[in-house]
Amino acid sequence: MIEIKRKDKCIGQRDVSADPMFIEFFTRPFTRFEFKGSDSRQAFSSLKDELNAAGWTTLDQS
């Protein structure tokens, strides 16, 4: 169990197929960013890419 905690970099979940699409962090309480409007897919992808570049992951719920 300790080994999983050291290697796990998953900090939240995301759903690009939800309406509205979102990225939600596993904070207490959860912190959710919802993406609406014409540039929502680009903003969603940008945040996801920045998280990944920093070494973090999110669970794909789509």
KOLSEMAR-361044 format. One record per atom (N, C-alpha, C, O, CB): residue number from 1; atom name; z, y, x negated. Coordinates in nm, 4 decimals, decimal comma. Glycine has a CB too. Example, Ala and Ser with C-alpha at 12.3 -4.5 7.8 and 13.67 -1.06 7.14 Angstrom:
REM residues 2
+-----+------+----------+----------+----------+
!   n ! atom !        w !        v !        u !
+-----+------+----------+----------+----------+
!   1 !    N !   0,7800 !  -0,5690 !  -1,3190 !
!   1 !   CA !   0,7800 !  -0,4500 !  -1,2300 !
!   1 !    C !   0,7800 !  -0,3300 !  -1,3200 !
!   1 !    O !   0,8465 !  -0,3319 !  -1,4236 !
!   1 !   CB !   0,9046 !  -0,4473 !  -1,1308 !
!   2 !    N !   0,7080 !  -0,2250 !  -1,2850 !
!   2 !   CA !   0,7140 !  -0,1060 !  -1,3670 !
!   2 !    C !   0,7870 !   0,0030 !  -1,2900 !
!   2 !    O !   0,8039 !   0,1138 !  -1,3409 !
!   2 !   CB !   0,5725 !  -0,0598 !  -1,4084 !
+-----+------+----------+----------+----------+
//
This chain:
REM residues 62
+-----+------+----------+----------+----------+
!   n ! atom !        w !        v !        u !
+-----+------+----------+----------+----------+
!   1 !    N !   0,0000 !  -0,1193 !  -0,0819 !
!   1 !   CA !   0,0000 !   0,0000 !   0,0000 !
!   1 !    C !   0,0000 !   0,1263 !  -0,0867 !
!   1 !    O !  -0,0687 !   0,2234 !  -0,0547 !
!   1 !   CB !   0,1205 !  -0,0006 !   0,0934 !
!   2 !    N !   0,0751 !   0,1255 !  -0,1940 !
!   2 !   CA !   0,0805 !   0,2410 !  -0,2837 !
!   2 !    C !  -0,0572 !   0,2671 !  -0,3436 !
!   2 !    O !  -0,0968 !   0,3829 !  -0,3572 !
!   2 !   CB !   0,1847 !   0,2185 !  -0,3958 !
!   3 !    N !  -0,1309 !   0,1624 !  -0,3797 !
!   3 !   CA !  -0,2641 !   0,1783 !  -0,4380 !
!   3 !    C !  -0,3596 !   0,2464 !  -0,3400 !
!   3 !    O !  -0,4398 !   0,3305 !  -0,3807 !
!   3 !   CB !  -0,3203 !   0,0419 !  -0,4801 !
!   4 !    N !  -0,3522 !   0,2116 !  -0,2128 !
!   4 !   CA !  -0,4381 !   0,2739 !  -0,1120 !
!   4 !    C !  -0,4062 !   0,4229 !  -0,1026 !
!   4 !    O !  -0,4976 !   0,5051 !  -0,0967 !
!   4 !   CB !  -0,4200 !   0,2054 !   0,0261 !
!   5 !    N !  -0,2792 !   0,4581 !  -0,1012 !
!   5 !   CA !  -0,2405 !   0,5989 !  -0,0916 !
!   5 !    C !  -0,2925 !   0,6788 !  -0,2100 !
!   5 !    O !  -0,3304 !   0,7949 !  -0,1942 !
!   5 !   CB !  -0,0889 !   0,6119 !  -0,0827 !
!   6 !    N !  -0,2947 !   0,6196 !  -0,3262 !
!   6 !   CA !  -0,3425 !   0,6897 !  -0,4454 !
!   6 !    C !  -0,4934 !   0,7109 !  -0,4433 !
!   6 !    O !  -0,5424 !   0,8107 !  -0,4961 !
!   6 !   CB !  -0,3036 !   0,6126 !  -0,5700 !
!   7 !    N !  -0,5668 !   0,6189 !  -0,3835 !
!   7 !   CA !  -0,7126 !   0,6251 !  -0,3842 !
!   7 !    C !  -0,7720 !   0,6882 !  -0,2591 !
!   7 !    O !  -0,8861 !   0,7344 !  -0,2619 !
!   7 !   CB !  -0,7680 !   0,4879 !  -0,4009 !
!   8 !    N !  -0,6975 !   0,6909 !  -0,1503 !
!   8 !   CA !  -0,7496 !   0,7411 !  -0,0231 !
!   8 !    C !  -0,7687 !   0,8921 !  -0,0280 !
!   8 !    O !  -0,6742 !   0,9665 !  -0,0540 !
!   8 !   CB !  -0,6554 !   0,7037 !   0,0921 !
!   9 !    N !  -0,8897 !   0,9363 !  -0,0033 !
!   9 !   CA !  -0,9222 !   1,0787 !  -0,0041 !
!   9 !    C !  -0,9652 !   1,1265 !   0,1340 !
!   9 !    O !  -1,0240 !   1,2339 !   0,1465 !
!   9 !   CB !  -1,0322 !   1,1074 !  -0,1058 !
!  10 !    N !  -0,9362 !   1,0471 !   0,2394 !
!  10 !   CA !  -0,9755 !   1,0817 !   0,3755 !
!  10 !    C !  -0,8726 !   1,1790 !   0,4339 !
!  10 !    O !  -0,7542 !   1,1475 !   0,4450 !
!  10 !   CB !  -0,9880 !   0,9538 !   0,4642 !
!  11 !    N !  -0,9209 !   1,2973 !   0,4706 !
!  11 !   CA !  -0,8301 !   1,4016 !   0,5184 !
!  11 !    C !  -0,8555 !   1,4413 !   0,6638 !
!  11 !    O !  -0,7915 !   1,5330 !   0,7152 !
!  11 !   CB !  -0,8421 !   1,5236 !   0,4304 !
!  12 !    N !  -0,9489 !   1,3724 !   0,7302 !
!  12 !   CA !  -0,9775 !   1,4091 !   0,8688 !
!  12 !    C !  -1,0861 !   1,3241 !   0,9299 !
!  12 !    O !  -1,1214 !   1,2181 !   0,8782 !
!  12 !   CB !  -1,0168 !   1,5534 !   0,8770 !
!  13 !    N !  -1,1387 !   1,3727 !   1,0413 !
!  13 !   CA !  -1,2461 !   1,3028 !   1,1118 !
!  13 !    C !  -1,3492 !   1,4039 !   1,1581 !
!  13 !    O !  -1,3203 !   1,5229 !   1,1702 !
!  13 !   CB !  -1,1910 !   1,2219 !   1,2320 !
!  14 !    N !  -1,4702 !   1,3553 !   1,1839 !
!  14 !   CA !  -1,5776 !   1,4437 !   1,2276 !
!  14 !    C !  -1,6636 !   1,3718 !   1,3308 !
!  14 !    O !  -1,6699 !   1,2489 !   1,3341 !
!  14 !   CB !  -1,6635 !   1,4900 !   1,1072 !
!  15 !    N !  -1,7299 !   1,4513 !   1,4152 !
!  15 !   CA !  -1,8208 !   1,3934 !   1,5145 !
!  15 !    C !  -1,9335 !   1,4923 !   1,5401 !
!  15 !    O !  -1,9154 !   1,5930 !   1,6085 !
!  15 !   CB !  -1,7456 !   1,3586 !   1,6475 !
!  16 !    N !  -2,0492 !   1,4620 !   1,4845 !
!  16 !   CA !  -2,1658 !   1,5486 !   1,4992 !
!  16 !    C !  -2,2309 !   1,5308 !   1,6364 !
!  16 !    O !  -2,3078 !   1,6167 !   1,6795 !
!  16 !   CB !  -2,2676 !   1,5197 !   1,3886 !
!  17 !    N !  -2,2013 !   1,4211 !   1,7050 !
!  17 !   CA !  -2,2620 !   1,3959 !   1,8363 !
!  17 !    C !  -2,1752 !   1,4457 !   1,9522 !
!  17 !    O !  -2,2176 !   1,4401 !   2,0676 !
!  17 !   CB !  -2,2883 !   1,2473 !   1,8531 !
!  18 !    N !  -2,0555 !   1,4936 !   1,9229 !
!  18 !   CA !  -1,9669 !   1,5460 !   2,0277 !
!  18 !    C !  -2,0181 !   1,6815 !   2,0756 !
!  18 !    O !  -2,0971 !   1,7471 !   2,0076 !
!  18 !   CB !  -1,8208 !   1,5586 !   1,9757 !
!  19 !    N !  -1,9725 !   1,7216 !   2,1923 !
!  19 !   CA !  -2,0091 !   1,8533 !   2,2446 !
!  19 !    C !  -1,8815 !   1,9307 !   2,2755 !
!  19 !    O !  -1,8201 !   1,9074 !   2,3796 !
!  19 !   CB !  -2,0990 !   1,8408 !   2,3722 !
!  20 !    N !  -1,8402 !   2,0210 !   2,1893 !
!  20 !   CA !  -1,9080 !   2,0647 !   2,0670 !
!  20 !    C !  -1,8757 !   1,9721 !   1,9491 !
!  20 !    O !  -1,7736 !   1,9032 !   1,9479 !
!  20 !   CB !  -1,8679 !   2,2092 !   2,0329 !
!  21 !    N !  -1,9649 !   1,9727 !   1,8509 !
!  21 !   CA !  -1,9390 !   1,8941 !   1,7309 !
!  21 !    C !  -1,8168 !   1,9525 !   1,6601 !
!  21 !    O !  -1,7875 !   2,0714 !   1,6722 !
!  21 !   CB !  -2,0636 !   1,8926 !   1,6363 !
!  22 !    N !  -1,7453 !   1,8659 !   1,5851 !
!  22 !   CA !  -1,6213 !   1,9141 !   1,5239 !
!  22 !    C !  -1,5909 !   1,8419 !   1,3932 !
!  22 !    O !  -1,6410 !   1,7328 !   1,3658 !
!  22 !   CB !  -1,5049 !   1,8969 !   1,6204 !
!  23 !    N !  -1,5074 !   1,9070 !   1,3145 !
!  23 !   CA !  -1,4394 !   1,8463 !   1,2000 !
!  23 !    C !  -1,2918 !   1,8754 !   1,2221 !
!  23 !    O !  -1,2526 !   1,9903 !   1,2425 !
!  23 !   CB !  -1,4922 !   1,9033 !   1,0593 !
!  24 !    N !  -1,2101 !   1,7705 !   1,2178 !
!  24 !   CA !  -1,0678 !   1,7826 !   1,2478 !
!  24 !    C !  -0,9870 !   1,7282 !   1,1306 !
!  24 !    O !  -1,0133 !   1,6182 !   1,0820 !
!  24 !   CB !  -1,0318 !   1,7076 !   1,3790 !
!  25 !    N !  -0,8891 !   1,8054 !   1,0856 !
!  25 !   CA !  -0,8062 !   1,7649 !   0,9722 !
!  25 !    C !  -0,6762 !   1,7018 !   1,0193 !
!  25 !    O !  -0,6209 !   1,7401 !   1,1224 !
!  25 !   CB !  -0,7765 !   1,8846 !   0,8821 !
!  26 !    N !  -0,6277 !   1,6042 !   0,9422 !
!  26 !   CA !  -0,5056 !   1,5313 !   0,9755 !
!  26 !    C !  -0,3811 !   1,6094 !   0,9328 !
!  26 !    O !  -0,2970 !   1,5578 !   0,8592 !
!  26 !   CB !  -0,5065 !   1,3932 !   0,9090 !
!  27 !    N !  -0,3701 !   1,7324 !   0,9790 !
!  27 !   CA !  -0,2497 !   1,8111 !   0,9571 !
!  27 !    C !  -0,1586 !   1,7888 !   1,0759 !
!  27 !    O !  -0,1971 !   1,7227 !   1,1723 !
!  27 !   CB !  -0,2824 !   1,9628 !   0,9377 !
!  28 !    N !  -0,0392 !   1,8428 !   1,0702 !
!  28 !   CA !   0,0521 !   1,8344 !   1,1845 !
!  28 !    C !   0,0824 !   1,9737 !   1,2314 !
!  28 !    O !   0,1512 !   2,0464 !   1,1598 !
!  28 !   CB !   0,1827 !   1,7592 !   1,1483 !
!  29 !    N !   0,0361 !   2,0160 !   1,3462 !
!  29 !   CA !  -0,0576 !   1,9470 !   1,4347 !
!  29 !    C !  -0,1984 !   1,9468 !   1,3756 !
!  29 !    O !  -0,2273 !   2,0206 !   1,2814 !
!  29 !   CB !  -0,0585 !   2,0129 !   1,5734 !
!  30 !    N !  -0,2856 !   1,8628 !   1,4320 !
!  30 !   CA !  -0,4235 !   1,8551 !   1,3836 !
!  30 !    C !  -0,4881 !   1,9938 !   1,3873 !
!  30 !    O !  -0,4585 !   2,0755 !   1,4746 !
!  30 !   CB !  -0,5059 !   1,7545 !   1,4684 !
!  31 !    N !  -0,5763 !   2,0182 !   1,2911 !
!  31 !   CA !  -0,6539 !   2,1425 !   1,2865 !
!  31 !    C !  -0,7988 !   2,1069 !   1,3098 !
!  31 !    O !  -0,8571 !   2,0292 !   1,2340 !
!  31 !   CB !  -0,6355 !   2,2179 !   1,1501 !
!  32 !    N !  -0,8581 !   2,1633 !   1,4148 !
!  32 !   CA !  -0,9957 !   2,1293 !   1,4526 !
!  32 !    C !  -1,0861 !   2,2509 !   1,4428 !
!  32 !    O !  -1,0543 !   2,3586 !   1,4934 !
!  32 !   CB !  -1,0002 !   2,0720 !   1,5948 !
!  33 !    N !  -1,1998 !   2,2314 !   1,3764 !
!  33 !   CA !  -1,3051 !   2,3318 !   1,3710 !
!  33 !    C !  -1,4178 !   2,2830 !   1,4606 !
!  33 !    O !  -1,4733 !   2,1754 !   1,4384 !
!  33 !   CB !  -1,3549 !   2,3568 !   1,2237 !
!  34 !    N !  -1,4513 !   2,3619 !   1,5617 !
!  34 !   CA !  -1,5596 !   2,3273 !   1,6539 !
!  34 !    C !  -1,6814 !   2,4122 !   1,6220 !
!  34 !    O !  -1,6695 !   2,5306 !   1,5906 !
!  34 !   CB !  -1,5161 !   2,3473 !   1,8015 !
!  35 !    N !  -1,7978 !   2,3513 !   1,6303 !
!  35 !   CA !  -1,9227 !   2,4167 !   1,5945 !
!  35 !    C !  -2,0106 !   2,4276 !   1,7180 !
!  35 !    O !  -2,0511 !   2,3269 !   1,7760 !
!  35 !   CB !  -1,9954 !   2,3399 !   1,4818 !
!  36 !    N !  -2,0399 !   2,5523 !   1,7576 !
!  36 !   CA !  -2,1202 !   2,5802 !   1,8763 !
!  36 !    C !  -2,2287 !   2,6796 !   1,8388 !
!  36 !    O !  -2,2141 !   2,7554 !   1,7429 !
!  36 !   CB !  -2,0323 !   2,6349 !   1,9929 !
!  37 !    N !  -2,3358 !   2,6791 !   1,9133 !
!  37 !   CA !  -2,4401 !   2,7789 !   1,8931 !
!  37 !    C !  -2,5583 !   2,7283 !   1,8130 !
!  37 !    O !  -2,5656 !   2,6111 !   1,7761 !
!  37 !   CB !  -2,3828 !   2,8976 !   1,8256 !
!  38 !    N !  -2,6503 !   2,8193 !   1,7872 !
!  38 !   CA !  -2,7783 !   2,7819 !   1,7262 !
!  38 !    C !  -2,7656 !   2,7352 !   1,5815 !
!  38 !    O !  -2,8462 !   2,6538 !   1,5366 !
!  38 !   CB !  -2,8728 !   2,8984 !   1,7322 !
!  39 !    N !  -2,6665 !   2,7846 !   1,5078 !
!  39 !   CA !  -2,6525 !   2,7436 !   1,3676 !
!  39 !    C !  -2,5400 !   2,6417 !   1,3478 !
!  39 !    O !  -2,4933 !   2,6219 !   1,2357 !
!  39 !   CB !  -2,6268 !   2,8657 !   1,2801 !
!  40 !    N !  -2,4967 !   2,5775 !   1,4557 !
!  40 !   CA !  -2,3814 !   2,4873 !   1,4493 !
!  40 !    C !  -2,4044 !   2,3665 !   1,3583 !
!  40 !    O !  -2,3152 !   2,3283 !   1,2827 !
!  40 !   CB !  -2,3468 !   2,4393 !   1,5881 !
!  41 !    N !  -2,5219 !   2,3072 !   1,3649 !
!  41 !   CA !  -2,5480 !   2,1902 !   1,2808 !
!  41 !    C !  -2,5457 !   2,2270 !   1,1329 !
!  41 !    O !  -2,4945 !   2,1508 !   1,0508 !
!  41 !   CB !  -2,6829 !   2,1274 !   1,3171 !
!  42 !    N !  -2,5998 !   2,3414 !   1,0988 !
!  42 !   CA !  -2,6002 !   2,3862 !   0,9598 !
!  42 !    C !  -2,4571 !   2,4164 !   0,9121 !
!  42 !    O !  -2,4206 !   2,3800 !   0,8003 !
!  42 !   CB !  -2,6898 !   2,5114 !   0,9441 !
!  43 !    N !  -2,3775 !   2,4816 !   0,9950 !
!  43 !   CA !  -2,2390 !   2,5129 !   0,9591 !
!  43 !    C !  -2,1568 !   2,3850 !   0,9438 !
!  43 !    O !  -2,0764 !   2,3729 !   0,8514 !
!  43 !   CB !  -2,1753 !   2,6048 !   1,0651 !
!  44 !    N !  -2,1773 !   2,2899 !   1,0349 !
!  44 !   CA !  -2,1091 !   2,1608 !   1,0286 !
!  44 !    C !  -2,1418 !   2,0909 !   0,8968 !
!  44 !    O !  -2,0519 !   2,0469 !   0,8252 !
!  44 !   CB !  -2,1493 !   2,0716 !   1,1488 !
!  45 !    N !  -2,2706 !   2,0811 !   0,8652 !
!  45 !   CA !  -2,3150 !   2,0142 !   0,7430 !
!  45 !    C !  -2,2632 !   2,0842 !   0,6182 !
!  45 !    O !  -2,2269 !   2,0189 !   0,5203 !
!  45 !   CB !  -2,4667 !   2,0075 !   0,7389 !
!  46 !    N !  -2,2598 !   2,2152 !   0,6215 !
!  46 !   CA !  -2,2117 !   2,2921 !   0,5073 !
!  46 !    C !  -2,0651 !   2,2623 !   0,4785 !
!  46 !    O !  -2,0282 !   2,2397 !   0,3632 !
!  46 !   CB !  -2,2309 !   2,4413 !   0,5321 !
!  47 !    N !  -1,9809 !   2,2620 !   0,5820 !
!  47 !   CA !  -1,8397 !   2,2315 !   0,5619 !
!  47 !    C !  -1,8218 !   2,0882 !   0,5143 !
!  47 !    O !  -1,7439 !   2,0629 !   0,4225 !
!  47 !   CB !  -1,7607 !   2,2545 !   0,6909 !
!  48 !    N !  -1,8928 !   1,9942 !   0,5754 !
!  48 !   CA !  -1,8838 !   1,8538 !   0,5336 !
!  48 !    C !  -1,9240 !   1,8386 !   0,3872 !
!  48 !    O !  -1,8575 !   1,7676 !   0,3118 !
!  48 !   CB !  -1,9730 !   1,7647 !   0,6227 !
!  49 !    N !  -2,0315 !   1,9043 !   0,3469 !
!  49 !   CA !  -2,0787 !   1,8966 !   0,2082 !
!  49 !    C !  -1,9781 !   1,9572 !   0,1109 !
!  49 !    O !  -1,9571 !   1,9037 !   0,0020 !
!  49 !   CB !  -2,2132 !   1,9675 !   0,1942 !
!  50 !    N !  -1,9162 !   2,0679 !   0,1492 !
!  50 !   CA !  -1,8153 !   2,1314 !   0,0632 !
!  50 !    C !  -1,6936 !   2,0398 !   0,0457 !
!  50 !    O !  -1,6396 !   2,0285 !  -0,0643 !
!  50 !   CB !  -1,7714 !   2,2678 !   0,1227 !
!  51 !    N !  -1,6511 !   1,9756 !   0,1529 !
!  51 !   CA !  -1,5390 !   1,8815 !   0,1434 !
!  51 !    C !  -1,5733 !   1,7667 !   0,0492 !
!  51 !    O !  -1,4933 !   1,7296 !  -0,0367 !
!  51 !   CB !  -1,5020 !   1,8266 !   0,2827 !
!  52 !    N !  -1,6928 !   1,7108 !   0,0660 !
!  52 !   CA !  -1,7357 !   1,5999 !  -0,0190 !
!  52 !    C !  -1,7465 !   1,6427 !  -0,1652 !
!  52 !    O !  -1,7082 !   1,5674 !  -0,2547 !
!  52 !   CB !  -1,8700 !   1,5449 !   0,0295 !
!  53 !    N !  -1,7975 !   1,7615 !  -0,1896 !
!  53 !   CA !  -1,8102 !   1,8118 !  -0,3270 !
!  53 !    C !  -1,6731 !   1,8276 !  -0,3931 !
!  53 !    O !  -1,6604 !   1,8146 !  -0,5149 !
!  53 !   CB !  -1,8848 !   1,9464 !  -0,3279 !
!  54 !    N !  -1,5715 !   1,8555 !  -0,3126 !
!  54 !   CA !  -1,4356 !   1,8699 !  -0,3650 !
!  54 !    C !  -1,3652 !   1,7353 !  -0,3810 !
!  54 !    O !  -1,2521 !   1,7295 !  -0,4291 !
!  54 !   CB !  -1,3540 !   1,9596 !  -0,2735 !
!  55 !    N !  -1,4331 !   1,6258 !  -0,3402 !
!  55 !   CA !  -1,3758 !   1,4928 !  -0,3571 !
!  55 !    C !  -1,3042 !   1,4383 !  -0,2351 !
!  55 !    O !  -1,2390 !   1,3342 !  -0,2440 !
!  55 !   CB !  -1,2820 !   1,4945 !  -0,4700 !
!  56 !    N !  -1,3143 !   1,5052 !  -0,1219 !
!  56 !   CA !  -1,2483 !   1,4623 !   0,0011 !
!  56 !    C !  -1,3496 !   1,3978 !   0,0956 !
!  56 !    O !  -1,4699 !   1,4214 !   0,0848 !
!  56 !   CB !  -1,1788 !   1,5817 !   0,0699 !
!  57 !    N !  -1,2992 !   1,3160 !   0,1887 !
!  57 !   CA !  -1,3852 !   1,2524 !   0,2883 !
!  57 !    C !  -1,3256 !   1,2714 !   0,4280 !
!  57 !    O !  -1,2080 !   1,3041 !   0,4438 !
!  57 !   CB !  -1,4035 !   1,1014 !   0,2568 !
!  58 !    N !  -1,4104 !   1,2499 !   0,5284 !
!  58 !   CA !  -1,3666 !   1,2493 !   0,6677 !
!  58 !    C !  -1,4288 !   1,1269 !   0,7356 !
!  58 !    O !  -1,5383 !   1,0836 !   0,6997 !
!  58 !   CB !  -1,4071 !   1,3831 !   0,7415 !
!  59 !    N !  -1,3584 !   1,0728 !   0,8329 !
!  59 !   CA !  -1,4105 !   0,9593 !   0,9088 !
!  59 !    C !  -1,5191 !   1,0050 !   1,0043 !
!  59 !    O !  -1,5024 !   1,1048 !   1,0744 !
!  59 !   CB !  -1,2979 !   0,8891 !   0,9861 !
!  60 !    N !  -1,6302 !   0,9328 !   1,0076 !
!  60 !   CA !  -1,7398 !   0,9661 !   1,0976 !
!  60 !    C !  -1,7150 !   0,8989 !   1,2315 !
!  60 !    O !  -1,7173 !   0,7762 !   1,2404 !
!  60 !   CB !  -1,8767 !   0,9227 !   1,0382 !
!  61 !    N !  -1,6913 !   0,9777 !   1,3361 !
!  61 !   CA !  -1,6655 !   0,9256 !   1,4705 !
!  61 !    C !  -1,7893 !   0,9283 !   1,5586 !
!  61 !    O !  -1,7811 !   0,8925 !   1,6761 !
!  61 !   CB !  -1,5549 !   1,0047 !   1,5365 !
!  62 !    N !  -1,9059 !   0,9705 !   1,5046 !
!  62 !   CA !  -2,0266 !   0,9782 !   1,5877 !
!  62 !    C !  -2,0913 !   0,8440 !   1,6073 !
!  62 !    O !  -2,1937 !   0,8341 !   1,6748 !
!  62 !   CB !  -2,1261 !   1,0727 !   1,5269 !
+-----+------+----------+----------+----------+
//
